[in-house]
Amino acid sequence: MAEQWVERISVFCSSPTQFLSATGTTAETVLAELLRELRDDRAAANVKVLLLGPFCEQPLVLCPSYSIGEETALELMSVYAQCPPKALSLRCHLLLAITCVLISTECVRRQSYATKDFLELLLPIVQDTSELHSDSMSRSVRATACDCMRELEACCPGLLSQYLELLGGLRQRESSRLHQAYCDLYTLVLRNAVYQLAQDTGAGPCHLKAILEGDTSVACEVTQDSDLIKSKDLGALSSLVLGPMGVVPTIHTGPDCKELRSVLSSLLEDSYLLTPLAQAALLHRLTEVVAMVPGVLPAIFRTQLLRLLGTTEISLLHTTLLMKSAFTDSLFSAEDEAFILKRLVVLSQHPLLCTPEKLFYMHCLLHFPENRPIGCGDGDETLPVLLTPQLATALVPTVFNDSITMLARFNLLSLVYLENGEGEEEEGRGLAYLYEHLATFLGIVGNGANREIVTTFFRAAFLFLSYFGHIETYSSSLINQLCKLYLNHTHVAPHLINLANETQNKLPDSSWTVALLQGFQRTITKESLSRLTTQELNCHLKILARAADEGDIPQHSTLHFLSAVVVASSASLLGNWRLGNSILAVCRRLLTHPGLDTLLVPLADVLQHMATSYRDTDIRDHSRLYYTLLTNLSKEKLAGMLERGTATEGDHVKKRTLSCIVTESEGQSCILTIQTMEKEVIKLIELQAFETHQISEDVMDCTYDSTEVMAAYRAQFDSPDFASEVTINYQLVHTGERDSHYDHLFSICLHLSLTDEHYEELSDISLPCLFRERPPSIVKLKLKPRQPYPTTLHASAVFTTQEGLTWYSGLPDIQISFQQTFCPVPVPNAWGRLSKLKLFDALWQEICTECEDVVEFATSLFCCQLEKDELDALVDKHFKPFLVSDDSAKEELKVLVFLPPLSHMLLKIRCEEDAVNFDIATDNWHLLPHISSFLQALTSGGKSHC
């Protein structure tokens, strides 16, 4: 049983929808099974821990509503009350499961009765610090209770404000390793309580003092007035803006805050006992508290600065920068600021640190919180004034850096030199070094680098152009080097086009992109065609197509090159569809070029030659179309047809493409497109339950015994000819509502799509016609099950009417029941009932004797109350094709059903004194819920029990 639960819960947690669909159950049923097993005293504690996993990982699947969540939490609390005292692991997991359910179903936000009961359960646990529970195992329950209370408070700020004094006392008295958990919980509750007071404009020092001293009346009053806060994002407090430009809610307490100062001092003294991550969280929350209470000066953190400035913990350094952003020169002197900056520079290139940490420190340099910032603080990357080129020298990029580090350093140094004024001159040594580094990297790419290095180079080139593209010396030199690179490595054409596009978007007023594309045009058009491969020629045409988009670039050389390609290329090359498409892409852009008047004759010659001489039919047709447009339309109309413009109509965006040219009227548009029909004019009606494809040849002598029958039956499954599929016959008929437009339908294509993965994909079904006055058409739906489970098929049809219009129509969904997958056992035609009976006995014996060892085998019993004539009618209607027992054996009927692809269902039906028993055996235990549902549906007239 434990192994089955392991498999079921693993599948459920990984994919609840797939699990529910595969087993044919509902979330409500799974929830009931889990709770029933948890209440069972016979179940082992480790099994119950396993059963609590779905409550933690998929709480909303099990408890989709608030009411179900509350009931489930109460059930789990009753299970907790019955737990043995020594079942510590189970108790911890129960507390976590209850917390997950309450938070996920919004019971905590609504402060439901279950939430209050849970708090009443948690508070005695966190207060139980007696020596009887001081061992390490029992402390885990208290630690879990602290974690649960912290999560409740984080999701509902102010929930524990009335317990602030109690939690503070527990923190001070706790001397074990749980001291950190109590500190974490107390600082969170303190921060939230102060934040709520700061939201109340009438709050003053007396309210703050009352909450710190545990005055529950004040705490409850504040909690009742905090609905606005709770309606916000539950993470709003963590994203509290700290800094000179931020709007921070404050409590006007004046200098009288000695109670709060005492609490803060005590917490800061305890911070030395915590782990670095816990220290960082505590200091962050205390920073927010001090920012909201002006009566407490930031100097209270002064004693912490010495160790924070010299820390090697990344979390503590981050918290230090947050404190600096909040308090600036109120806490940090100019010397402190310079020291932090130098330390960040050192850490950004420290050889013992990993790449992510060094990247984080460089990120801190780009967003350094200065005491007196010069910028507007809008979130853009800006450098601190103290970061000079001399200080940043340690961060110069090298070819030995990894790609991410090199790009980060390149970006940082570019900003440093730009801020230092080198972006306005050509003689800056730092700028010269950056360009030399870029040129060196380009040389590495030219020598045959991998894809990562190529991508890194182009990103670095984009960064350089973004900052220094206005300096003519470097931008022109870069164009020349890129042209040389392209000649030797044409495969970088997509990178070059992307660089041109992104640079033009970044610097719309710059002419660098036009100069680059013009340089490529000159380089390409001077190439000898005899030396070019098909791949190189395709790359050249992509570059020329991009250059043709620029109206400032003359295109005569491009047309001369195209003419040479079309006329002088070999015949085999002209049969290449990809090459022809690349040529047409250039021609299409030339049709919309501003200088089309001067290009008319040579462009027409190129298109005419392709329309008559190109081997590919598709290319000839497109060439003929372009030629017709060029020679018959004005420049303005041609541009209007070919440009990809957008016209907004309501919420929809319509794109004008070349396909619109073909239609001359609304009527032609309807003929050339598929119209969508909202109503249903045809439907599928089931005609026959099933058919099966079976092997018809003899594979054995029918006189063999049961063992030989079993061996021969199993052997045929290995045959390459064996393919069992379920065929369901349907009639395709018109719906009841008559419409003469759809009485005669032609070229009907039925499309069936799956809603799960239990069956193989279905092919479309084609029918020549459907006339209302003629007999309905027969549709054979062939299903190949992966698992013989019930399913739903989405159906649709595309057909043509007498008017020549093509319509798309949805059809009612097709429901495939479990019974429709039933097939007689696929045995040779020569086998009689005796052979099938021997096969039944052999399968039954195998399943019943090995069900304990083979996981897939399973047996069960279904009982119901039926009269003798009712049972006879039921068997005759539903099981007659599958009966293998003799007609004379009325006391026990044997039913053998084959379920594709390789499963079996065996039934022994017998009448007892007060009930009818269905003994069930199957070699696929996943089918048991479906078998039970099937039998319950058959015997729904009487009482049944499984």
Number of C-alpha atoms within 10 A of each C-alpha: 7 14 9 10 15 14 10 14 18 16 15 20 17 13 12 18 15 15 19 16 17 19 16 16 13 14 17 14 11 16 18 13 12 18 17 11 16 22 17 11 11 8 13 12 18 12 17 22 17 16 22 21 19 22 25 19 15 18 21 19 19 22 23 14 14 18 14 16 25 23 15 23 27 19 18 21 21 12 17 22 12 12 17 11 11 10 13 17 16 22 25 20 22 25 22 20 24 27 24 22 28 28 19 20 20 19 22 22 21 14 13 16 13 21 23 14 13 20 18 11 16 19 17 12 17 19 14 14 17 7 7 8 13 12 9 10 12 17 20 16 22 24 20 21 25 23 19 23 22 22 18 22 21 20 19 22 27 29 23 25 30 25 20 24 19 16 24 22 13 19 21 14 12 16 11 11 13 16 18 22 20 24 25 21 24 26 25 22 27 25 24 24 25 24 24 22 25 21 18 15 11 10 17 16 19 13 19 23 17 16 24 23 16 18 18 16 12 18 25 17 11 22 21 10 14 17 11 8 18 17 10 10 9 15 12 12 17 13 7 14 18 19 17 16 12 11 10 18 19 22 24 17 17 12 12 14 17 12 13 20 16 11 14 20 13 12 20 19 11 16 19 11 13 17 10 16 14 18 21 21 17 24 24 20 21 21 22 23 23 24 23 21 25 16 20 20 15 20 14 14 18 10 11 16 15 11 10 17 17 13 14 11 12 15 15 23 19 17 21 22 20 21 24 23 21 25 22 22 16 12 18 20 12 13 9 16 20 14 14 21 21 17 14 21 22 17 19 26 21 14 10 8 11 11 16 12 15 22 18 16 23 22 16 18 22 18 17 24 23 22 20 12 15 11 12 9 13 8 8 10 13 20 22 20 14 12 18 15 17 9 14 17 13 14 20 18 22 16 12 8 12 14 16 13 21 20 19 18 22 23 17 23 22 23 20 26 21 17 18 16 11 19 20 14 11 14 10 14 11 20 22 14 13 20 19 13 18 22 18 15 21 21 14 16 21 16 11 12 14 10 11 10 17 18 16 18 23 20 16 21 22 19 17 20 20 16 16 21 22 16 14 12 10 18 18 15 12 20 19 14 13 18 21 14 17 19 16 12 16 18 15 18 18 13 15 20 18 13 19 21 14 15 21 17 12 13 17 11 8 14 14 21 22 18 18 22 24 22 16 23 26 14 16 23 18 10 13 10 15 10 8 12 10 12 12 16 18 21 21 24 24 19 21 29 22 17 29 26 18 18 14 15 17 18 22 14 14 22 21 14 20 23 20 15 18 20 14 12 13 11 13 9 16 21 16 15 16 15 19 23 17 19 26 22 17 22 25 18 19 24 24 20 21 17 17 15 10 12 17 14 12 15 22 18 14 23 25 18 17 26 22 13 14 23 18 16 13 14 23 20 15 17 27 18 14 21 22 14 18 19 13 10 12 11 18 9 11 17 16 14 18 19 16 11 12 11 10 9 8 6 6 8 11 11 13 16 14 11 9 12 12 10 13 9 8 8 10 11 13 15 14 13 11 15 14 12 13 9 10 17 18 22 20 21 15 15 14 13 16 19 19 19 13 18 18 11 10 12 17 16 13 18 11 13 13 18 14 17 23 19 13 17 18 11 11 16 16 9 10 7 10 13 15 23 20 24 21 20 19 19 17 19 19 19 13 10 9 11 10 7 10 19 16 16 22 18 15 19 18 19 18 20 15 15 12 14 14 18 16 13 13 15 13 12 14 15 16 11 16 22 15 15 8 9 11 16 16 16 20 18 16 16 20 19 20 13 20 28 22 18 19 14 17 15 18 19 20 21 23 19 17 12 10 13 15 22 18 17 18 20 19 14 15 16 12 16 16 17 17 19 27 24 25 17 20 20 21 17 12 14 15 12 14 14 21 22 20 21 25 26 17 18 21 21 12 14 20 16 11 13 17 12 9 11 13 15 19 20 19 15 14 18 22 21 21 21 14 11 9 14 17 12 13 15 18 12 10 11 18 12 15 20 20 22 20 13 8 8 9 13 9 16 20 22 22 28 23 19 26 23 17 14 15 21 21 23 26 17 21 17 20 11 6 11 15 19 22 22 16 21 26 25 23 18 16 18 23 18 13 19 18 17 14 15 17 19 11 13 18 13 12 12 12 18 12 14
